[in-house]
Structure formats: structure tokens, C-alpha cells
Amino acid sequence: MVEVAKTDEAEAIRKKLLQAELDGQTLAERNLALQRSLDAVANVEKERQNGILLAAFKAGKTTYSRLRWSLSIAVGILSGVATWLASQEPTLPIAIGASFLLGAGGFWFVPELLDKPLHAIAMRRLKGVVTSKDASVNLPSNVPDFRTQHWVVETDKPQLGIVDSTAANGFGK
């Protein structure tokens, strides 16, 4: 009778241990499923943020390009006006000199001198697009180069990260 009680008690303990092990396995499976779900949500959020950054970069790139072309056209028009003035008044050597200096300056110095203001305006446009789409998206620490249309973004995944004129569909190259 005592031995039957001990075997019944041992059997009950074995059942409890098996149940605890089964509960532990079930909990581990649930934890793994939850972790996968959280990883999927994090990946979707990262893709959304990358899409916002790409749209902002495209807007900044477009702004920079348009302003650069506008400045080039304006310098060309000013050079043409100075040349026209020199042809109308041949006695004005100042107009001839201004025409030459304006043409040379427009080709060599104006783009370099005005690159910083153009870049600042393009960055303001980029930040405005990011803020309008989602103010919680943080801009990467490195600055895009609108002139070469290239922006390297450090991410935790190696397949995400390079945006340039050839990667028009999103982050990644």
C-alpha cells in the first residue's frame, strides 16, 4: 500500500514535470511567434520611413536642380544683356568688360559660390517633405549631396542604405 502510494506520488510528480515542460515549450513557441511578428512590424515601419526619406530626397534633388538651372539661365541672360549693351554703345568699354566678366564668372565661379545656398534651400525642402509626411521620422546624420545626387544612409541592414540617381525605386542597391 505504501509502495502504491509512492508510485502514485512519483507518477503525479512526473505528470507535473511533463506538463511544466510542455508549458515551457508552448511558451517558447508563442515567444518565437511574437518575436517574428514584432520583427515584421519593425521591417514594415523601416520600409515606410525609407520611403519617406526617398521621397524627401527626390524633392530636395528636384529643388536643387531647378534652382541651379534657374541661376544658370539668369547668368546667361545677364551676360546677353551686357553683350547687347556693348553692341549698342560701342563707346562703353565697361559694358564689354562686364560682358566678359559676367560670362567667365557665370561659367567658373557662380556655380561654386552659390552651391551652399542652393544646398541649404534643398535641405530645407527635404526636411519640409519629411515633416509633412511624418514628423517622427529622424533624418540620418550624414548630409545628402544634391550635386552628385547621392545619399548614403547608415542602416542596420546592409541591403538598405544607398540612394542615388540610379536607385530611384527606393533605398537599396
Residue frames as qw, qx, qy, qz and C-alpha x, y, z in Angstrom:
[[0.000, 0.885, 0.466, 0.000, 0.00, 0.00, 0.00],
 [0.293, -0.806, 0.129, 0.498, 2.83, 2.34, 0.87],
 [0.410, -0.173, 0.613, 0.653, 4.59, 1.40, -2.34],
 [0.247, 0.624, 0.664, 0.331, 1.45, 2.01, -4.35],
 [0.106, -0.946, -0.225, 0.208, 1.15, 5.46, -2.77],
 [0.376, -0.609, 0.364, 0.596, 4.81, 6.22, -3.54],
 [0.376, 0.134, 0.700, 0.592, 4.41, 5.11, -7.16],
 [0.121, 0.813, 0.552, 0.142, 1.21, 7.17, -7.46],
 [0.233, -0.896, -0.006, 0.377, 3.06, 10.15, -5.97],
 [0.423, -0.351, 0.540, 0.638, 6.02, 9.61, -8.32],
 [0.322, 0.452, 0.707, 0.438, 3.64, 9.34, -11.26],
 [0.008, -0.927, -0.367, 0.078, 1.94, 12.60, -10.23],
 [0.323, -0.744, 0.240, 0.533, 5.31, 14.33, -9.99],
 [0.421, -0.023, 0.676, 0.604, 6.28, 13.01, -13.45],
 [0.217, 0.708, 0.624, 0.249, 3.00, 14.30, -14.88],
 [0.140, -0.941, -0.127, 0.280, 3.60, 17.71, -13.32],
 [0.393, -0.520, 0.454, 0.607, 7.13, 17.80, -14.74],
 [0.370, 0.267, 0.724, 0.517, 5.89, 16.77, -18.19],
 [0.088, 0.868, 0.486, 0.058, 3.16, 19.40, -18.00],
 [0.259, -0.850, 0.093, 0.449, 5.70, 22.06, -16.96],
 [0.410, -0.239, 0.608, 0.636, 7.96, 21.04, -19.85],
 [0.275, 0.543, 0.704, 0.366, 5.02, 21.16, -22.27],
 [0.057, -0.940, -0.294, 0.164, 4.02, 24.59, -20.92],
 [0.359, -0.656, 0.314, 0.584, 7.62, 25.78, -21.37],
 [0.381, 0.078, 0.697, 0.603, 7.68, 24.59, -24.98],
 [0.146, 0.768, 0.598, 0.176, 4.32, 26.24, -25.67],
 [0.195, -0.913, -0.077, 0.350, 5.56, 29.47, -24.11],
 [0.406, -0.409, 0.494, 0.651, 8.76, 29.32, -26.19],
 [0.324, 0.381, 0.713, 0.491, 6.73, 28.82, -29.38],
 [0.011, 0.904, 0.427, -0.004, 4.48, 31.76, -28.51],
 [0.330, -0.777, 0.150, 0.514, 7.51, 33.89, -27.72],
 [0.417, -0.110, 0.624, 0.652, 9.09, 33.00, -31.08],
 [0.213, 0.635, 0.657, 0.346, 5.86, 33.81, -32.93],
 [0.140, -0.939, -0.236, 0.207, 5.60, 37.12, -31.09],
 [0.406, -0.575, 0.343, 0.622, 9.22, 37.95, -31.89],
 [0.368, 0.197, 0.680, 0.602, 8.66, 37.22, -35.58],
 [0.070, 0.824, 0.544, 0.141, 5.57, 39.39, -35.55],
 [0.263, -0.883, -0.017, 0.389, 7.46, 42.26, -33.92],
 [0.438, -0.300, 0.520, 0.669, 10.30, 41.88, -36.44],
 [0.292, 0.488, 0.678, 0.466, 7.80, 42.02, -39.31],
 [0.065, -0.933, -0.348, 0.056, 6.21, 45.19, -37.88],
 [0.382, -0.721, 0.212, 0.537, 9.66, 46.76, -37.41],
 [0.436, -0.001, 0.625, 0.647, 10.62, 45.91, -41.01],
 [0.178, 0.726, 0.592, 0.301, 7.40, 47.43, -42.36],
 [0.205, -0.937, -0.146, 0.243, 8.00, 50.59, -40.32],
 [0.455, -0.493, 0.397, 0.627, 11.60, 50.83, -41.53],
 [0.370, 0.305, 0.665, 0.573, 10.47, 50.45, -45.15],
 [0.028, 0.885, 0.457, 0.085, 7.85, 53.17, -44.62],
 [0.316, -0.849, 0.079, 0.416, 10.46, 55.53, -43.16],
 [0.472, -0.205, 0.557, 0.652, 12.86, 54.74, -46.02],
 [0.284, 0.600, 0.634, 0.396, 10.08, 55.55, -48.48],
 [0.114, -0.958, -0.234, 0.120, 9.53, 58.91, -46.79],
 [0.422, -0.654, 0.318, 0.541, 13.26, 59.67, -46.85],
 [0.464, 0.122, 0.646, 0.594, 13.46, 58.72, -50.52],
 [0.163, 0.809, 0.512, 0.239, 10.52, 60.97, -51.43],
 [0.255, -0.926, -0.023, 0.279, 12.13, 63.81, -49.46],
 [0.505, -0.385, 0.473, 0.610, 15.47, 63.24, -51.18],
 [0.392, 0.437, 0.632, 0.506, 13.81, 63.33, -54.59],
 [0.001, -0.939, -0.340, -0.052, 12.07, 66.60, -53.67],
 [0.390, -0.796, 0.194, 0.420, 15.34, 68.13, -52.46],
 [0.538, -0.072, 0.595, 0.593, 17.16, 66.88, -55.56],
 [0.291, 0.676, 0.568, 0.368, 14.50, 68.41, -57.82],
 [0.155, -0.967, -0.152, 0.137, 14.60, 71.72, -55.95],
 [0.489, -0.581, 0.369, 0.535, 18.39, 71.86, -56.17],
 [0.489, 0.173, 0.637, 0.571, 18.39, 71.05, -59.88],
 [0.174, 0.827, 0.482, 0.234, 15.69, 73.61, -60.72],
 [0.251, -0.933, 0.004, 0.257, 17.42, 76.36, -58.76],
 [0.532, -0.380, 0.481, 0.584, 20.76, 75.57, -60.37],
 [0.396, 0.427, 0.619, 0.527, 19.24, 75.73, -63.86],
 [0.005, -0.937, -0.346, -0.041, 17.43, 78.97, -62.96],
 [0.373, -0.798, 0.192, 0.433, 20.68, 80.54, -61.82],
 [0.520, -0.081, 0.589, 0.613, 22.46, 79.39, -64.96],
 [0.268, 0.675, 0.572, 0.381, 19.72, 80.88, -67.14],
 [0.165, -0.960, -0.176, 0.144, 19.78, 84.13, -65.15],
 [0.453, -0.588, 0.364, 0.563, 23.56, 84.45, -65.55],
 [0.458, 0.215, 0.650, 0.567, 23.23, 83.71, -69.26],
 [0.125, 0.854, 0.465, 0.197, 20.55, 86.38, -69.67],
 [0.290, -0.901, 0.039, 0.320, 22.64, 88.93, -67.76],
 [0.505, -0.304, 0.523, 0.616, 25.64, 88.10, -69.93],
 [0.359, 0.498, 0.641, 0.461, 23.49, 88.51, -73.06],
 [0.037, -0.954, -0.297, 0.018, 22.16, 91.87, -71.85],
 [0.398, -0.739, 0.250, 0.482, 25.71, 93.07, -71.14],
 [0.479, -0.002, 0.630, 0.611, 26.80, 91.94, -74.61],
 [0.225, 0.740, 0.565, 0.287, 23.79, 93.65, -76.19],
 [0.186, -0.948, -0.091, 0.241, 24.61, 96.87, -74.32],
 [0.468, -0.484, 0.440, 0.594, 28.19, 96.66, -75.58],
 [0.400, 0.288, 0.665, 0.561, 26.92, 96.31, -79.16],
 [0.064, 0.876, 0.460, 0.128, 24.52, 99.24, -78.81],
 [0.138, -0.979, 0.147, 0.003, 27.04, 101.56, -77.23],
 [0.870, 0.262, -0.192, 0.370, 30.48, 100.69, -78.59],
 [0.174, 0.689, -0.334, 0.619, 31.99, 103.53, -76.59],
 [0.665, -0.594, 0.232, -0.389, 31.16, 101.81, -73.32],
 [0.461, 0.397, -0.781, 0.143, 34.19, 99.67, -72.51],
 [0.358, -0.230, 0.687, -0.589, 32.61, 98.96, -69.15],
 [0.839, 0.162, 0.136, -0.501, 29.80, 97.03, -70.86],
 [0.738, 0.429, -0.519, -0.046, 32.33, 94.95, -72.82],
 [0.140, 0.393, -0.789, 0.451, 34.31, 94.23, -69.66],
 [0.569, -0.101, 0.513, -0.635, 31.13, 93.44, -67.75],
 [0.868, 0.265, -0.170, -0.383, 30.04, 91.11, -70.51],
 [0.592, 0.408, -0.678, 0.155, 33.34, 89.24, -70.40],
 [0.059, -0.301, 0.748, -0.588, 33.50, 89.10, -66.60],
 [0.701, -0.011, 0.306, -0.644, 29.87, 88.04, -66.29],
 [0.860, 0.290, -0.339, -0.248, 30.34, 85.27, -68.84],
 [0.465, 0.375, -0.735, 0.320, 33.54, 83.98, -67.24],
 [0.249, -0.245, 0.640, -0.684, 32.11, 84.28, -63.74],
 [0.796, 0.036, 0.071, -0.601, 28.95, 82.51, -64.76],
 [0.861, 0.254, -0.431, -0.095, 30.86, 79.52, -66.06],
 [0.567, 0.273, -0.644, 0.435, 33.57, 79.26, -63.42],
 [0.104, 0.161, -0.602, 0.775, 32.66, 80.94, -60.17],
 [0.534, -0.217, 0.017, -0.817, 28.90, 81.36, -59.82],
 [0.829, -0.158, -0.474, -0.249, 28.03, 77.65, -59.50],
 [0.613, -0.006, -0.617, 0.493, 30.66, 77.14, -56.80],
 [0.001, -0.178, 0.349, -0.920, 29.80, 80.30, -54.89],
 [0.588, -0.152, -0.002, -0.794, 26.08, 79.60, -54.90],
 [0.572, -0.005, -0.816, -0.084, 26.32, 75.90, -54.11],
 [0.156, -0.092, -0.763, 0.620, 25.94, 76.38, -50.34],
 [0.396, 0.152, 0.239, -0.873, 22.76, 78.48, -50.56],
 [0.656, 0.116, -0.514, -0.540, 21.30, 76.07, -53.12],
 [0.463, 0.003, -0.868, 0.181, 22.15, 73.15, -50.87],
 [0.065, 0.096, 0.618, -0.778, 20.58, 74.88, -47.86],
 [0.559, 0.149, -0.048, -0.814, 17.36, 75.51, -49.80],
 [0.658, 0.097, -0.689, -0.287, 17.28, 71.89, -50.99],
 [0.286, -0.029, -0.849, 0.443, 17.83, 70.66, -47.41],
 [0.306, 0.108, 0.378, -0.867, 15.00, 72.89, -46.21],
 [0.676, 0.138, -0.347, -0.635, 12.77, 71.30, -48.87],
 [0.538, 0.082, -0.837, 0.048, 13.91, 67.79, -47.85],
 [0.069, -0.071, -0.742, 0.663, 13.14, 68.49, -44.18],
 [0.461, 0.123, 0.102, -0.873, 9.80, 70.02, -45.11],
 [0.687, 0.085, -0.572, -0.441, 8.75, 66.91, -47.04],
 [0.419, -0.006, -0.857, 0.301, 9.80, 64.63, -44.18],
 [0.107, 0.105, 0.551, -0.821, 7.91, 66.77, -41.67],
 [0.561, 0.111, -0.123, -0.811, 4.80, 66.93, -43.84],
 [0.692, 0.046, -0.668, -0.271, 4.69, 63.14, -44.28],
 [0.807, -0.461, -0.362, 0.070, 5.68, 62.10, -40.74],
 [0.058, -0.879, 0.305, -0.362, 7.38, 64.35, -38.21],
 [0.790, -0.514, 0.327, -0.065, 8.57, 61.36, -36.17],
 [0.901, 0.310, 0.020, 0.304, 10.97, 60.21, -38.89],
 [0.429, -0.774, 0.235, 0.402, 14.52, 61.13, -37.95],
 [0.582, 0.773, -0.252, -0.025, 16.86, 62.33, -40.65],
 [0.911, -0.026, -0.111, 0.397, 20.13, 60.41, -40.91],
 [0.442, -0.758, 0.046, 0.478, 23.18, 62.18, -39.54],
 [0.443, -0.143, 0.471, 0.749, 25.01, 62.41, -42.85],
 [0.297, 0.645, 0.066, -0.701, 24.10, 65.09, -45.35],
 [0.747, 0.444, 0.473, 0.144, 22.98, 64.24, -48.89],
 [0.249, -0.368, 0.399, 0.802, 24.98, 65.51, -51.83],
 [0.538, 0.658, 0.390, -0.354, 22.42, 67.04, -54.17],
 [0.214, 0.733, -0.447, -0.466, 25.04, 67.94, -56.74],
 [0.115, 0.301, -0.919, -0.229, 26.00, 64.31, -57.40],
 [0.757, -0.138, -0.189, -0.610, 22.52, 63.11, -56.43],
 [0.657, 0.070, -0.726, 0.188, 23.91, 60.68, -53.89],
 [0.476, -0.581, 0.312, -0.582, 22.99, 59.97, -50.28],
 [0.549, 0.074, -0.817, 0.162, 24.44, 57.12, -48.24],
 [0.600, -0.535, 0.115, -0.584, 22.30, 56.24, -45.25],
 [0.125, 0.280, -0.906, 0.292, 23.69, 54.04, -42.48],
 [0.785, -0.239, -0.084, -0.565, 21.20, 51.33, -41.53],
 [0.588, -0.385, 0.683, -0.196, 21.25, 48.11, -39.59],
 [0.843, 0.275, 0.463, 0.013, 20.58, 46.13, -42.75],
 [0.370, -0.365, 0.496, 0.696, 23.23, 46.08, -45.47],
 [0.314, 0.412, 0.713, 0.473, 20.72, 45.88, -48.35],
 [0.001, 0.932, 0.355, 0.070, 19.20, 49.22, -47.33],
 [0.520, -0.637, -0.018, 0.569, 21.18, 52.36, -47.41],
 [0.303, -0.207, 0.375, 0.852, 22.33, 53.84, -50.69],
 [0.387, 0.785, 0.449, -0.183, 20.21, 56.36, -52.50],
 [0.208, -0.402, 0.378, 0.808, 21.39, 57.90, -55.70],
 [0.461, 0.415, -0.204, -0.757, 20.13, 58.74, -59.13],
 [0.398, 0.173, -0.839, -0.329, 20.25, 55.09, -60.19],
 [0.146, -0.237, -0.917, 0.285, 18.28, 53.81, -57.19],
 [0.265, -0.197, -0.138, -0.934, 15.06, 55.61, -57.99],
 [0.636, -0.343, -0.574, -0.385, 12.73, 52.95, -56.63],
 [0.715, -0.678, -0.092, -0.140, 13.91, 53.06, -53.04],
 [0.289, -0.750, 0.592, -0.061, 16.75, 52.63, -50.65],
 [0.855, -0.110, 0.504, 0.050, 18.90, 49.81, -51.75],
 [0.506, 0.730, -0.408, -0.211, 21.46, 48.95, -54.26]]
